[in-house]
Amino acid sequence: MGIAIMGGGILFVGFAYDLLFAGIPYQDPTPEIQSRWEFHSAVAGHICLVGFLILLLGIIAIPVIWLRTRQRQSPYE
């Protein structure tokens, strides 16, 4: 469960980074502003991708862990 929460937090950080640093692209930017926007947009995209993958890993791990701990318990205890 903690992995899924951590992944959701990283995903949220990626969206926040995108809003704060990249934001909406400029209508007619100079090459310097365009390259800076592309850099920050790429960084935000990578953060979001990592957060999504960790969130997905956590969601997949929850039932697996639940089933493995359930199998260890004896019905006679």
MARLUMLO-866660 format. One record per residue (C-alpha): x, y, z. Coordinates in steps of 0.1 Angstrom, whole numbers, padded with zeros to 4 digits, always signed. Example, Ala and Ser with C-alpha at 12.3 -4.5 7.8 and 13.67 -1.06 7.14 Angstrom:
2
+0123-0045+0078
+0137-0011+0071
This chain:
77
+0000+0000+0000
+0029+0023+0008
+0044+0019-0027
+0011+0030-0043
+0009+0060-0021
+0045+0069-0028
+0039+0066-0066
+0008+0088-0063
+0029+0114-0045
+0056+0113-0071
+0030+0116-0098
+0015+0146-0080
+0050+0162-0077
+0054+0158-0115
+0022+0176-0122
+0030+0203-0098
+0065+0207-0113
+0049+0210-0148
+0025+0237-0136
+0051+0257-0117
+0081+0255-0141
+0068+0246-0176
+0032+0258-0175
+0014+0266-0207
+0036+0270-0237
+0042+0305-0249
+0024+0316-0281
+0055+0330-0299
+0086+0324-0278
+0122+0332-0284
+0144+0302-0290
+0159+0305-0255
+0124+0305-0238
+0113+0277-0260
+0143+0255-0251
+0138+0263-0214
+0101+0253-0216
+0110+0221-0235
+0136+0212-0208
+0112+0217-0179
+0084+0200-0198
+0107+0169-0204
+0117+0169-0167
+0080+0170-0156
+0072+0142-0181
+0099+0119-0167
+0088+0126-0131
+0052+0118-0140
+0063+0086-0158
+0083+0074-0128
+0055+0082-0105
+0030+0064-0127
+0052+0033-0129
+0057+0032-0091
+0019+0037-0086
+0012+0008-0110
+0038-0014-0093
+0021-0007-0059
-0014-0014-0072
-0002-0047-0087
+0017-0056-0055
-0013-0051-0032
-0032-0082-0042
+0000-0103-0046
+0010-0095-0010
-0025-0101+0002
-0026-0135-0014
+0008-0145-0001
+0001-0135+0034
-0033-0153+0033
-0017-0185+0021
+0007-0185+0051
-0021-0185+0076
-0033-0220+0085
-0071-0225+0087
-0067-0244+0119
-0050-0217+0139
